[in-house]
Amino acid sequence: MFTRQLLVLGPELQERIFSLNVLVAGCGALGTATLEMLTRLGVGKITVIDADIVEVSNIHRTHFFKREDVGKPKAEVCVRRAREIGSGTQLEAILDIVDETNAESLVKGKDFVFDALDSVNSRLILNDACVKNGVPLIYGGISGEYGSAMYVSEDGPCLSCFMTPMEQVDSCETIGTTVTTVTLVASLQVQMMVNALRGEVPKGLYYVDGRGLSLQALDIKKNSLCEACSLHEFRYLKGIKTNCGLIRVKFEPPSLERPFVTRTSDGLIICHENCFKKLGRE
């Protein structure tokens, strides 16, 4: 299956890819594209975490979702479609969010963590967990026809060097994108992993302009006051208040049906084994 790829990567690098254990955090537009590429590369084990369900608006920009998947858990659909590729990759779906209660346990033992989240607050928690535990984090972000990617190691710079939490009420604005931009950013993220395995660790923040057809590498300096990679305080692992996205809630669903979904006055309740409230971006 990997004969053409072996001509480029060589057997030693391919064997390393076969042995990898990675986490894909988020399985929306960016997560599905990243997951597909990692599976086709032959990554040995991939864990996917996402508590959301597929919506009609997800379909146009995602690699795996179809109309028949609407209402189903994203992570389960992602894993099912990835298995159909038949690469031999071991896949696991976790129906949960990334927050302070589980971030460290999710990243421990992983060779790489891919950030495919759509919340600054969640990715700051993930960044803290990765830096603290010495696990490389490969960040990806998208806004319209523009995107960015960055390789984060425990030595820094890291995302906390230049990102801050979004706690204001108006931080839930929906930002559009296209499948082409999604694919460009996912390709950058996965190539960063491949280059790192070669010993060519990517430096800086890579900014892609899909409309202008340009790619820039921006020099990001380590912030000497960064609470993660410089001061090792990891304050986001204690939690961040958030006003949008999925949050963990206590809720008793009236039926055993899973996923159980119901709309409330201030959001959407989604229950798997645990329950979550989806705020904003409705």
Buried (B, 14 or more C-beta within 10 A) or exposed (E): EBEEBEEEBEEEBBEBBBEBBBBBBBBBBBBBBBBBBBBBBBBBBBBBBBBBBBBEEBBEBBBBBEEEBBEBBBBBBBBBBBBEBEBEBEBEBBBBBBBBBBBBEBBBEBBBBBBBBBBBBBBBBBBBBBBBBEBBBBBBBBEEBBBBBBBBBBEBBBBBBEBEBBEEEEBBEEEEBBEEBBBBBBBBBBBBBBEBBEEEEBEBBBBBBBEEEEBEEEEBEEBEEBBBBBEEBBBBBEEBEBBBBBBBBEBEBEEEEEBBBEEEEEBBBBBBEBBBBBBBBE
